[in-house]
Amino acid sequence: MKLDPLKMKGWQIAEAAEAKMPTVRKFAAEIGLEEEELIPYGHQLGKVDYQRVLRRLEGAPAGKYVDVTAITPTPLGEGKTTTTLGLVEGLGALGKRAVGAIRQPSSGPTFNVKGSAGGGGLAQCIPLTPLSIRLTGDIDSITNAHNLAMVALTSRMQHERNYDDTRLAKSGLRRLDVDPARVQIKWAMDFAAQALRNIVIGRGGPRDGFEMESGFQITVSSEIMAILAVARDLADLRARLAKMVVAYSRSGKEVTTADLGVDGAMTAWMVDALNPNLLRTLEGQPVFVHAGPFANIAIGQSSIIADRVGTRLGEYHVTESGFAADIGYEKFWNLKCRFSGLTPDAVVIVATVRALKMHGGGPAVRPGVPLPEEYTKENLGLVEKGCENLLAHVEIVRKSGVRPVVCLNGFYTDTKAEIAAVRRISENAGAKFAVSQHWLEGGRGAREIAEAVIAACTEKNHFKFLYGLETPLRQRIELIAKEVYGADGVTYSEVALKKARAYEADPEAAKLGTCMVKSHLSLSHDPNVKGRPKGWTLPVRDILVYKGAGFIVPVAGDITLMPGTASDPAFRRVDVDLKTGRVTGLF
């Protein structure tokens, strides 16, 4: 059967390709894994024992390391995961041994508006159904480990309220005196459930828990997901989980998972999750799926472990950073690379004519609503004006010391004149440029971007961090705001300013990285401001601490850790064929 994305839905393409897939055991052998390095999960996918692979390949030369980021997206997304997978296929079409790494889709967007984030057209990650629903249970493990910390905290608060010090001591406990107004985490669920953002728990009597305000956050925003992304091995994971600050005492002292005695049990939930998941592209290249999305509220990177394995197995390893260069690449640059010791040989910035037109002043783009005609007819004025946003992202990557490759993710409505304008503006800014038709043609359509990336990897770059760890927190925030976002400066709420001063005075906190939280829909904190905003300041309203992950987390603008489900969610179209058990309707 010919796979035609113009006539077939994404799940139909995936289903047809999966019917011809070799077993995961055969596939693992084909890509150079030894039998004991594969942990099968059924016939089509598995996990990789990263420790065995890294030990065996310790002295092997490392492959070229490529990061894929993007311009500021429309609410529809601009195909960054699709481009990542298309690039891997394109490198394969050129005879290169290529490996990909993407983040595991969250059930929130999968069953809401965005879909499963497994690529699309002829640039997909398969098998699609397990990728989209549960996979091997990593997110479930994070949910359980996170909620176990909440169980430990809330039960401890109940017992401390009900028991005197003598009875606590008999149970092997000491009084932590947790301040219910300073609990730092919420319960976790991996759906977009706005009704659970703010709740009251512990209603009833003394045996029913500790009554207080609480809520839910989406699982992929959990600090445990960030820890999975940056941990180097099990010992590192265990040490990081023990440092998680879950609350503060009434005297202001940190209360960690180690204080609650739950860090070991949380680690037990995470042992299997530390091994990256092995899937593949439609054209048979390996793809590691590990760690989670949402770079606007999290680190939003595929895992360091997946990248360490991928750079040993492949001549080229292509990893993905969440959202645009101002968020995803900035965190890749200043956090992930600092933690991993890996630095990129090339950086790809994904753009679409659709997004450029929006940034050039085009009408609002809304999910589930047909695009206005400005997006389907030639309009050079909108494209050229919108390239101001593209240039901002080109400059962000260049500030890291790497020459970017702009990849125009081609749509059939793009005209030759529009493409030529983006090429001219990109190359005049010092970037390489390529058009890719991977969605329509797979690896064959991605040869141009693959060739551009290969050429970029031969160039010497001068990678450097934006700030050193000795840089004070507020100075770091100002550097990111000015040099990356283009702000004129930073303002702080009273709460944020108080916390900033406290963290700057704490020698341990001063060494942590800085993981910004802001809107992904604008270079600014305001999702409604498109293009390249000028004359604005970044308002930091709060600052959180993720000591386990190793971050200080400044929060800019109105950001929630629990998204909401839209009025026309994707779950309405997902169903099961009752004769075969095959899931239909995923995209």
C-alpha positions in Angstrom: 0.0 0.0 0.0 1.3 3.5 -0.9 1.3 5.7 2.1 -0.3 9.0 1.0 -0.7 11.7 3.7 -3.0 13.7 1.4 -5.5 10.8 1.4 -4.8 9.0 4.7 -5.1 10.1 8.3 -2.0 9.9 10.5 -3.2 6.9 12.4 -4.0 5.1 9.1 -0.4 5.7 7.8 1.0 4.5 11.1 -1.2 1.4 11.1 -0.1 0.5 7.6 3.6 1.0 8.3 3.3 -1.0 11.6 2.0 -4.0 9.7 5.4 -4.3 8.0 7.5 -3.6 11.0 10.1 -6.2 12.1 9.9 -7.3 15.8 11.6 -5.1 18.2 14.2 -7.9 18.8 15.1 -8.0 15.1 15.1 -4.2 14.9 17.4 -3.8 17.9 19.8 -6.2 16.4 19.7 -4.3 13.1 20.7 -1.0 14.8 23.6 -2.6 16.7 22.1 -3.4 20.1 23.1 -6.7 21.7 20.4 -9.0 23.0 20.9 -8.3 26.7 20.7 -4.5 26.0 17.1 -4.7 24.9 14.2 -4.9 27.4 11.2 -5.8 25.2 7.7 -4.5 25.9 5.6 -6.7 23.6 6.6 -7.3 20.0 7.0 -3.7 18.7 8.8 -1.6 21.2 11.0 -1.8 24.2 13.4 -0.1 26.6 17.2 0.0 26.3 19.4 -0.9 29.2 21.4 2.3 28.9 24.1 1.2 31.4 25.0 -1.8 29.4 25.1 0.2 26.1 27.3 3.0 27.5 29.7 0.5 29.1 30.1 -1.4 25.9 30.5 1.7 23.8 32.5 3.8 26.3 35.5 4.2 23.9 33.5 4.5 20.7 33.6 7.9 18.8 30.6 10.1 19.5 28.2 11.0 16.6 27.3 14.5 15.6 24.8 16.1 18.0 22.0 18.1 16.5 19.2 20.0 18.3 15.9 20.9 16.7 14.1 24.1 17.9 11.7 26.5 16.3 10.3 30.0 15.9 7.5 31.1 18.1 4.6 28.8 17.1 1.0 29.3 16.3 -1.4 27.4 18.6 -1.4 24.6 16.0 2.4 24.0 16.3 4.8 24.2 13.4 5.8 20.6 13.1 9.0 20.5 15.2 8.7 16.9 16.2 7.7 16.0 12.6 10.8 17.9 11.4 13.0 16.1 13.9 11.7 12.7 12.6 11.9 13.9 9.0 15.5 14.9 9.5 16.4 11.5 10.9 14.7 9.9 7.9 16.5 12.4 5.5 19.9 11.5 7.0 18.9 7.8 6.5 18.1 8.5 2.9 21.6 9.9 2.5 23.1 6.7 3.9 23.9 8.0 7.3 23.3 6.1 10.5 20.9 8.4 12.3 19.2 8.3 15.7 16.4 10.5 17.0 15.3 11.5 20.5 11.9 13.0 21.2 9.8 13.6 24.3 7.0 11.3 25.4 3.6 12.8 24.6 1.5 13.9 27.5 -2.1 12.6 27.7 -3.2 16.2 28.3 -2.6 17.4 24.8 -3.0 14.0 23.2 -6.7 13.9 24.2 -7.2 17.6 23.9 -6.3 19.8 20.9 -2.7 19.3 20.0 -2.6 15.5 19.5 0.0 12.9 20.4 3.1 14.8 19.3 4.4 11.8 17.4 5.1 13.6 14.2 2.8 13.4 11.1 2.4 12.5 7.5 5.4 10.4 6.4 7.6 11.6 9.3 6.1 9.8 12.2 7.3 7.8 15.2 5.7 4.4 15.4 4.0 2.4 16.9 1.6 5.3 17.3 -0.9 3.8 19.8 1.5 2.9 22.6 3.5 6.1 21.9 0.3 8.1 22.5 -1.2 6.0 25.3 1.0 4.9 28.3 4.0 3.7 26.3 6.0 1.7 28.8 4.6 3.5 31.8 7.2 6.3 32.5 4.6 9.0 33.0 2.6 6.6 35.2 5.7 6.0 37.3 6.2 9.8 37.7 2.6 10.3 38.6 2.9 7.6 41.3 6.2 8.8 42.6 5.0 12.3 42.8 1.7 11.4 44.5 3.6 9.2 46.9 5.4 12.3 48.0 2.1 14.1 48.6 0.8 11.1 50.5 3.9 11.2 52.7 3.5 14.9 53.3 -0.2 15.1 54.0 -0.2 12.0 56.3 2.7 13.4 58.2 0.8 16.7 58.7 -2.2 14.8 59.9 -0.1 12.7 62.4 1.7 15.8 63.7 -1.6 17.5 64.4 -3.0 14.4 66.2 0.0 13.2 68.1 2.3 14.7 70.7 6.1 14.5 70.4 6.3 11.4 72.6 3.9 9.4 70.3 5.7 10.8 67.2 9.0 9.6 68.6 7.6 6.1 69.2 6.7 6.0 65.5 10.3 7.0 64.6 9.2 10.5 63.6 10.3 14.0 64.5 8.1 17.1 64.2 8.5 18.9 60.9 5.9 21.5 61.6 4.9 21.9 58.0 3.3 25.3 57.1 0.1 24.3 55.2 0.3 27.7 53.4 3.8 26.8 52.0 3.3 23.4 50.5 5.2 23.6 47.2 3.7 20.8 45.1 0.2 19.5 44.2 -1.2 16.2 43.3 -0.4 15.0 39.8 -2.6 13.8 36.9 -1.6 13.6 33.3 -4.7 15.1 31.8 -5.7 18.7 31.2 -8.2 19.0 34.1 -8.9 22.6 34.9 -11.6 21.6 37.5 -8.8 20.2 39.7 -6.5 23.2 39.7 -7.8 24.4 43.1 -9.3 22.0 45.6 -9.7 21.5 49.4 -8.5 18.2 50.8 -8.8 16.5 54.2 -12.5 17.4 54.8 -14.1 15.3 57.6 -12.7 14.4 61.0 -9.2 13.9 62.5 -8.9 10.5 60.7 -9.6 12.0 57.3 -6.3 13.8 56.7 -5.2 17.4 57.2 -7.7 19.9 55.8 -6.1 22.5 53.6 -6.2 24.1 50.1 -4.5 22.0 47.5 -4.8 21.1 43.8 -3.5 19.2 40.8 -0.7 19.8 38.4 -0.2 18.0 35.1 2.3 15.2 35.6 4.7 16.4 33.0 5.2 19.6 35.0 6.4 17.6 38.0 9.9 18.1 39.2 10.3 14.4 38.9 10.0 14.7 35.1 12.7 17.3 35.1 14.9 15.0 37.2 14.3 12.1 34.7 15.4 14.5 31.9 18.7 15.5 33.6 19.7 12.4 35.6 22.8 10.6 34.4 22.2 7.3 36.2 20.3 5.7 39.1 22.6 7.1 41.8 22.1 10.6 40.4 18.4 10.1 40.2 18.2 8.9 43.8 20.3 11.8 45.1 18.1 14.3 43.2 14.8 12.9 44.4 16.1 13.1 48.0 16.7 16.9 47.5 13.1 17.7 46.3 11.7 20.5 48.5 8.0 19.7 48.9 7.1 22.3 51.6 8.5 24.7 54.3 8.1 24.6 58.0 6.5 27.4 59.9 10.0 28.6 60.8 10.9 28.7 57.1 13.0 25.5 57.0 12.9 23.3 53.8 11.0 20.0 54.1 12.4 17.5 51.6 11.4 14.0 50.5 14.3 12.8 52.5 12.9 14.5 55.6 9.6 12.6 55.0 11.5 9.3 54.4 9.9 8.7 51.1 12.8 9.3 48.7 13.8 5.7 48.5 10.3 4.5 47.7 9.9 7.2 45.1 13.2 5.9 43.5 11.7 2.4 43.5 8.9 3.7 41.2 11.4 5.3 38.9 14.0 2.5 38.3 12.5 1.2 35.1 11.6 4.6 33.8 15.3 5.6 33.7 15.8 3.3 30.7 14.9 5.1 27.4 12.1 3.8 25.2 13.1 2.5 21.8 10.7 3.2 18.9 11.4 3.9 15.2 10.5 6.2 12.3 8.3 5.1 9.5 11.5 4.4 7.5 13.1 2.3 10.2 15.5 4.6 12.1 15.7 4.3 15.9 14.0 6.9 18.0 14.4 7.2 21.7 11.3 8.5 23.5 12.2 9.7 26.9 11.2 12.5 29.3 8.4 15.0 28.7 7.0 18.1 27.0 5.9 21.6 28.1 9.1 23.7 27.9 7.0 26.7 28.9 6.5 25.2 32.4 9.2 22.6 32.6 12.7 21.9 31.1 11.0 20.3 28.0 13.9 18.3 26.8 14.4 14.7 25.8 16.6 13.0 28.4 20.4 13.3 28.8 20.5 9.5 29.0 18.8 9.2 25.6 21.3 11.6 24.1 24.3 9.9 25.6 23.1 6.6 24.1 22.1 8.1 20.8 25.4 9.8 20.2 27.2 6.5 20.7 24.9 4.4 18.5 24.6 6.9 15.6 26.7 8.9 13.2 24.1 11.7 13.8 21.9 12.0 16.9 19.0 14.4 16.5 17.3 15.6 19.7 14.4 17.9 20.2 13.8 20.9 22.5 10.4 22.1 23.4 8.7 25.1 21.7 10.8 27.9 20.3 14.4 28.9 20.7 13.6 31.5 23.4 12.3 28.7 25.7 13.3 25.2 24.5 16.7 26.0 23.0 17.6 28.4 25.8 17.1 25.6 28.3 18.9 23.1 26.1 21.8 25.6 25.8 22.1 26.8 29.4 20.8 23.8 31.4 20.8 20.5 29.5 24.2 21.0 27.9 25.7 22.2 31.2 24.4 19.1 33.0 25.3 16.6 30.2 28.6 17.9 29.0 27.4 17.5 25.4 27.4 20.5 23.1 25.6 20.7 19.7 27.3 20.4 16.3 24.3 22.0 14.6 21.0 23.6 15.6 17.9 23.6 13.4 15.2 26.3 13.7 11.9 25.1 12.3 9.7 27.8 10.6 6.5 27.7 8.6 5.1 30.3 6.2 1.9 30.0 8.3 3.6 31.1 11.5 5.6 33.9 9.7 2.3 35.3 8.4 0.8 35.3 11.8 3.8 37.1 13.2 3.6 39.6 10.3 0.1 40.7 11.4 -2.1 38.0 10.0 -5.4 37.1 11.6 -5.5 34.9 14.7 -4.9 31.2 14.2 -7.2 29.1 16.3 -7.3 25.3 16.7 -10.4 23.7 15.1 -11.2 26.8 13.0 -10.4 27.0 9.3 -7.5 29.2 8.4 -8.3 32.6 7.0 -7.4 33.1 3.4 -4.3 35.1 4.2 -2.7 31.8 5.1 -3.6 30.0 2.0 -2.8 32.7 -0.6 0.5 34.4 -1.4 1.2 37.4 0.8 4.8 38.5 0.7 4.2 41.5 3.0 3.0 39.3 5.9 5.9 36.8 5.4 8.6 39.4 5.3 7.3 41.3 8.3 6.9 38.0 10.2 10.5 37.1 9.5 11.4 39.6 12.4 10.4 36.8 14.7 12.5 34.3 12.8 15.5 36.7 13.0 15.1 36.9 16.8 15.5 33.1 17.0 18.4 33.1 14.6 20.1 35.6 16.9 19.4 33.6 20.0 21.1 30.5 18.5 24.0 32.6 17.3 24.6 34.0 20.8 25.3 30.4 21.9 28.2 30.3 19.4 26.5 28.0 16.9 25.4 28.9 13.3 21.8 27.9 12.9 20.1 26.0 10.0 16.7 27.4 9.2 14.3 24.7 8.1 11.2 25.8 6.3 8.7 23.0 7.0 6.9 23.1 3.6 3.2 23.3 3.2 1.5 22.8 -0.2 0.1 26.3 0.0 3.6 27.9 0.2 4.5 29.8 -3.0 8.0 30.0 -4.6 8.1 33.8 -3.9 7.3 33.3 -0.2 10.0 30.5 0.1 12.5 32.7 -1.7 11.8 35.6 0.7 12.4 33.4 3.8 15.6 32.0 2.2 17.0 35.5 1.4 16.2 36.8 4.9 17.7 33.7 6.6 20.9 33.7 4.6 21.4 37.4 5.0 21.2 36.9 8.8 24.1 34.3 8.6 22.0 31.2 8.8 21.9 28.2 6.5 18.6 27.5 4.9 16.7 24.5 3.6 13.1 23.6 2.6 11.9 20.2 3.7 8.9 18.2 2.5 9.2 15.4 5.0 5.5 15.4 5.9 4.6 14.7 2.3 7.6 12.7 1.1 9.4 11.3 4.2 13.2 11.0 4.0 13.2 11.7 0.2 11.6 15.1 0.9 14.1 15.8 3.7 17.3 15.4 1.8 17.9 19.1 1.5 17.6 19.8 5.2 19.7 16.7 5.9 22.5 17.9 3.5 22.4 21.3 5.2 22.8 19.8 8.7 25.7 17.6 7.5 27.4 20.7 6.2 26.7 22.6 9.4 28.2 19.8 11.4 31.5 20.2 9.6 31.8 23.8 10.6 33.7 24.8 13.7 31.5 26.5 16.3 32.3 28.3 19.5 29.6 27.1 21.9 29.4 29.1 25.1 26.9 29.5 27.9 24.9 32.7 28.4 25.9 32.9 32.1 28.2 31.2 34.5 27.0 29.6 37.7 28.7 32.4 39.7 26.3 34.9 38.1 23.7 36.2 40.7 20.1 35.0 40.1 18.6 38.4 39.2 21.5 39.1 36.8 20.9 35.8 35.1 17.1 36.6 34.8 18.0 39.9 33.3 20.4 38.4 30.8 17.8 35.9 29.6 15.1 38.6 29.5 17.3 41.0 27.5 19.5 38.8 25.4 17.0 36.0 24.6 13.5 37.5 24.9 14.4 41.0 23.8 12.9 42.8 26.9 14.1 46.1 28.1 14.3 44.9 31.7 12.7 42.9 34.5 10.2 43.8 37.3 9.5 41.7 40.3 6.5 41.2 42.5 7.1 41.6 46.2 7.0 37.9 46.7 9.4 37.2 43.8 11.9 39.9 45.0 11.9 38.5 48.6 12.6 35.0 47.2 15.3 36.2 44.8 17.2 37.8 47.6 16.9 34.7 49.8 18.1 32.4 47.0 21.0 34.8 46.2 22.1 34.6 49.9 21.9 30.8 50.0 25.2 29.3 48.8 23.6 26.1 47.7 20.7 27.7 45.8 23.2 30.2 44.1 24.8 27.3 42.2 21.5 26.0 40.7 20.6 26.6 37.1 17.8 29.0 36.0 14.7 27.5 34.4 12.4 30.2 33.2 8.6 29.8 33.0 6.7 31.9 30.5 4.3 31.8 27.5 5.5 29.8 24.5 3.2 31.8 22.2 5.2 35.0 22.2 8.8 36.1 22.7 7.3 38.1 25.6 5.4 36.9 28.6 2.1 37.9 26.9 0.8 35.2 24.5 -1.2 37.8 22.5 1.9 39.8 21.4 3.3 38.4 18.2 6.3 39.2 16.0 9.3 40.7 17.7 8.0 42.8 20.6 9.8 46.0 21.5 9.7 48.3 24.6 8.5 45.9 27.2 9.6 44.5 30.6 9.4 41.0 31.9 7.3 40.7 35.0 8.5 38.0 37.4 5.6 37.2 39.7 7.1 34.2 41.6 10.2 32.1 42.0 10.1 28.4 42.7 13.0 26.1 43.6 13.6 22.6 42.2 16.6 21.6 44.2 16.3 18.0 43.0 16.4 18.9 39.3 19.0 21.6 40.1 16.9 24.6 39.0 15.7 28.0 40.3 12.4 28.6 38.5 11.4 32.2 37.9 7.7 32.5 36.8 6.8 35.3 34.4 3.2 36.1 33.4 0.1 34.1 33.9 1.1 30.5 33.7 -0.7 27.5 35.2 0.8 24.1 35.9 -2.6 22.4 34.9 -3.8 23.2 31.4 -7.5 23.1 30.5 -9.4 20.9 28.1 -11.0 22.7 25.1 -14.6 22.5 24.0 -13.8 20.2 21.1 -11.2 17.8 22.4 -9.5 15.1 20.4 -10.8 12.3 22.7 -14.2 12.7 20.9 -12.6 11.1 17.8 -10.6 8.3 19.5 -12.2 4.9 19.5 -11.4 1.2 19.3 -12.2 -1.3 16.5 -14.1 -3.9 18.4 -13.1 -6.7 16.0 -9.3 -6.1 16.0 -8.8 -4.0 19.2 -6.9 -1.4 17.1 -7.2 2.2 18.3 -8.4 4.7 15.8 -8.6 8.5 15.6 -5.2 9.3 17.1 -3.2 12.1 15.4 
